[in-house]
Amino acid sequence: MKLTWNRVFAWRMRRQFLDRPMGIDTLDVVRRLCGVQAQVASSAALAVAVRLASPVRGDLAQALSDRKLVKTWAMRGTLHVLPADDAAAYLSLLAATKAWESAAWQRAFVDLEQLAAITQAACAALDGKVLNREELTAEIVNRTGDPSLGEQLSSGWGAVLKPLAWQGYLCHGPSQGNRVSFTRLDTWLSGWQGLPEPDEAARMVLPAYLAAHGPGSIEVFDQWLTRGRSKKALLRDATTALVESGVLVKVDVEGMPAYARACDVDAIATALPFSEVRLLPAFDQYVLGAGTNNTQLIPAHRHQLISRTAGWISPVVVAEGRVAGTWDVAGTTLQVVLFKQSGPVPHAEIETEAARIGTYSGTDLTLSVRTD
């Protein structure tokens, strides 16, 4: 099956609820997107809000409070919100990399013996409890009798705690003011059954990813999941099994070989143009799922404006399913910068989107648009 990028992007916009259908809620959005990056809480909330017909501030926080969603370190080692009943599959694939066993990781952080001691101490300290970072660090240092762990554990990046999260031992709890907190997944989520085997997880996660971000190659999926660190045999075997069972099929997108769910191919091939403009927040899954190196989505010479230093992914203007500019809020001004080569973007639609963001955020925003 030969497909075009125009059709693919039109289909993706709708599959990712950017047509804002009625009857979906926060959990539906997070599930469809295969999680929402939550390094910046306001961006995560807006990523959901831009997809809902009638967004309400606080919906994402409420879903976390209700434990329909869980916040933890997940794809690419970054903080995500995930559906509580799907989280184990994603974490299984991250745990399968065993990134912490590499010599480089141990040189930078702790050795395997120390990590085992941290894991045992953290599991004991968090049994039925929610502790902030300082409290958890103190408990681990006290239980291990190793004060040298304090510096690593108190890091805001949480590198030493990520292996615990990926193995399903630990997740984020409710925020305590400006402090993050942690708890155990098995005592926080009712019905938690631990991680499935990686091959089972791959057969669940790969089709879920392609259902929103496809068609795509296994290499792009791996970059989205682990920045290319997955076990290649695991992904290869899962893909083969899914193709042989008829779940996935091979397609061609303007010369690029890729996979798609068999049930989606006709819809992609016949997708009608999606002409509405959307202003998507920083770290939006529409960009992250496809990957910032996709030059059909982001012009190559604009890459550095989207994927910036320190892993920052800019808020973007999307027109006809492609990135056509960036935007930001400075004070009470929403500043839009459109790319010259991207063609005309209807100003009235930008105004509508800006007003929608202002209403959601409770701010009377002034719009500024320029072309660069």
N, C-alpha and C positions, 0 to 999 in steps of 0.2 A: 504494500500500500504506500503510495507516494502522497505526502502531505506538504502543505505550505506553511511558512511561519505566520502569515496573516491569519490563517485559520486556527493554528495552534494558539496564538495569543488571544484571539477572540474567545476560544473555548476555555482557556485558562482563566480569563477574567471572570467568566460566569461560574466556572467550577469553584473558584475561590470566593464566591459570593460577592463579587464586586458589582454585580447588578442589583444587589440588596433585595433579595426575594423576601417576601413575607413569610412568617412562620418559623424563622430560625432564631436561635439564641446563642449566647456566648459559648456554651459547650459545643454546639454544632460547628461554630467557626473554628474553634481551637482543634477539634477533632479533624475537620476537613483539611486544615492547613498543616497537619502533622506537628502540632505544637506552635507556640508563638514565643519568639525570643523575648526574654524579660530582663535583660541586663538593665534596661531603663524602663521602669514600671509605667511611666506615662506613655511611652511608645507602644508598649504591649497593649495597654488599655485602648489606645487610639487605633491600633491595628485591628482590634475587634470592632470598635465603634464604626469605622469606615465601611464595614460590611453589613451592618444592621440597618434595617429600615428606620427604626426608631430607637437609637442607642440611649442608654441611661448611664450617667456617670456612676461608677461604683459597681457595675455589673460584674466585671472581672474579679474584683476583690471579693464580692459576695460569693461567686462560684468557688473561689479558693477557700473561703470561710466555710462553705457548705461541704467542702471536700469532694466536689465534683471534679475539680482540677487540683493538680499538685504542682508545686514549684520546686525545681531541682536542676542541678547541672546536667545537661543532656548534650544535644548535638553540638559538635565542634568544641566541646568543653565549656559552652556558654550557658547561662541561666535561661531556662525555659519554663513556661507553664504547659503542662500536658494533661490530657484527659486521665483521670485517676485510673480508669479501667484499661487504658492502653499503655500506660507509662512503662510497665514491666518489659514490653517487647522492645521499645526503643532503648531502654537501659541495658538489656541483654546484649544488643549489638555493640554498644559502647564498651561494656565490660569485656566482650570477646576480644577487643584489641589488646587488652592487658598492657596498656601504654606505660603503666607504672613499673613494669618489669624491665624496661630498657635501662641500660647503664646511664644514658644521658639524664633520664628522669631522676634516677636515684642520686646522681651527682648534684643535681639542682635542688633536690628536696630532701627526702629521707630514704634510707635503705629499706629492704623488704622486711627485715626484722622489726625495725621501728614502725613501719606501716602496719604490720600485724598487731603490734602492741597498741597502736592508736585505734585500730578497728575494734579490738576487744574492749578497750576502755570506753570508747564512744558508745558502743552498743549497750554496755552496762549503764553508763551515765544517762542515756536517753530512753531507757526502758520506761515507757508511759509518761515521759516528761518532755517539756519544751524548754530548751536552754538557749540563751543568747550566746554569741561568739565568745565573749569573755568568760561566761560561766562554763561553757563546754571546754574551753582551753584549760581553765583551772582544774576541772574534773579530770581531764586526760593527763595533765602533768602530775596531778596528785596520785592517780591510779597507776601510772606507769613508773612514777618516781624518776622521771627524766625531764628536768627543767629545760634542757636544750630544745625541746619540742615547742616551747612556748612561742618563739619567734615565727616559726613556720605556720603554726596553727592560727596565729593572730592576723595573718595576712588577709587583706580584704579580697584578694583574688581567690582564695580558698583552694589553691592547687593541691594541697595535701588531703583535703577532704573530698575532692572530686572522685577518686577511686572508690570511696565509701558510697557516694551517691550512685555511681554507675553500677555497683554491685547490689544496689537495692537496700543498703543498710541505713541510709540517712537521706533526709530531704529537708527543705526549708519549712519552717513553721510560720505562724503569724508574726508579722513585724512587731517589734516592741519599740514604738516611736521610730527613731532613726536607726535602731539596731536590728540586724537580722537575727533570726533564731533558727534552731534546728531541732528535729525530732526524728524518731525512727519510723520508717515507712510501714512496718508491720503493725505498729501500735497506733499509727495515725489514720491509716486507711482500713476500713472494715473490709474483710474479704480478700486482703492482700495474700497472694499465694506464692510470692517469690518470683524469680525470673524464669521465663521459659528457656528451653535450650536455644542456642543461637540460630540453628537452622530453622527451627519453628518460627522464631522471631523474624527472621529475614523473609520468610514466606508471607508474613503478615505486613511488615513495614514497607517492603518494596512496592506491592500493589497500592498501598495507601498513599505512598509518596507519588506514584504515577497518576493516581486518581485526581490529584490537584496540580501537580507540577510537570506532568508528562506532556508529550512523549519525552523520554530522556535516556541517556546512556547510563550504563552502570558506573562509569567513571564520574559522571556528574552527581549521581546519587551518592557515591562514596565521598566526594568532596563535601557535599551538603551534610552528610552524616558525621564524618570523622576527619575531614580534611585529607582524605586519601589514605588513612591508616587502617582501614578495615582488612580483615583476612580475605585475600582475593579469592581463595578457593571457596570460602563460605558464600560469597556473593555469586560466584560463578555457578556453584551447585544449586543455589536457590533459584537463580534465573532459569537454569536449565529445567528444573522441576516445574516451575511456573509456566514455561513455554510448553513443555510436554503435556501438562494438564489442561492447556487451552486458556489459562488465565491471562497470560501475556502473549503478545505477538510482536514480531519485528516489523518496523516501519522505516520509511525514508522521509526525512524532513529536508527537502531541498538539498539532497546529497549527504545529509548527516544521518548515519544509521542510528536507530534508537529503538526503545521498547515502549509499548503502550498496553494498557489493559485492552483485551479483545472487545470488551463491551463498550469501550469508548471510541473506537476507531471511526465508526460511521458518524458519530456526533462531531468529532474533530473535523472530518473531511467535509462536512456540510455546515460548519459553524458560520453563522451570519456575522458580518462586521460588528464590532463593539466600538461604537463611536464616542461614548461618554468619557469625559475627562475625570480622572481621579487623582487626588492628592493623598499619597500614601506616606505613613510616618517613617521615621528612622527604623532600620532593622526589619522592614516589612518582609513577610514570607514570599510575596510575589517576586521580589528581587533575590532573596536568599535561596529560595527553592530552585530557581533557574541557575543561579550562580552569577556573580558579577563579571565573569569572563565571557559570558554569552554576548557576542557582539551584535547579534540580531536584536537583543533586548536593549543593550546599552552600547552606543557607538564607542568603538575602541578608544578614540581620542578623548572621550569623556569619562573613561573608567576611573581615573584618579579623583574625579569630582564626586563619584558615588561611593567607591571603596577607598576610604581615607585612612590616615594614620591611626594607629592604636586600635584597628579593627572597627572603626566607626563606619556605619552604612548610612548614607544621607537620606533624608526625606526626599521623595521624588514626585514629579509630575508624570503621570502616565496618560498618554493619548494614543488611541488606536492600538492599545495593548503594549506599546513601547515606551521606554523612558524618554521623555521629551524635555526634561528640565529638573531643577531642584527647587526646594522651598525651605523656608525656615521662619521662625517667629522671633522678632527682636522687639522686646517690649510689647507694644500693642499693634505692631505692624507685621503682617504676614507678607514676607518678601518672596516673590517667585522669580526665578531666573530661567527663561526658556532657552533651549538650544537653537541656534540659527538654522542648522541643517535639518531640523526635525519637522519642518513644515508648519503651517499655521495651526495654532491651538486656540479654539474659541474662547475669547475673553469672558464671555458671559458664563460659560461653564466653570471657569476658574473662580469667578466671583461666587457662584453658587457653592462650590466646594469650600472656599474660604469661609463663607458665612456659616456653613454647616459645622466646620471645625470651631469657629468662634462660639456658636451656640452650645456645642458639646462642652467646650472648656469653660464656658461662662465668662468669656472675654469679648468685648466689643472690638474686633480687629479691623484695622485699616489695611487695605490691600495695595501692594506695590508690585508691579509687573515690569520686567525688563527682559530684553533679549540679548544674549551674549554668544 
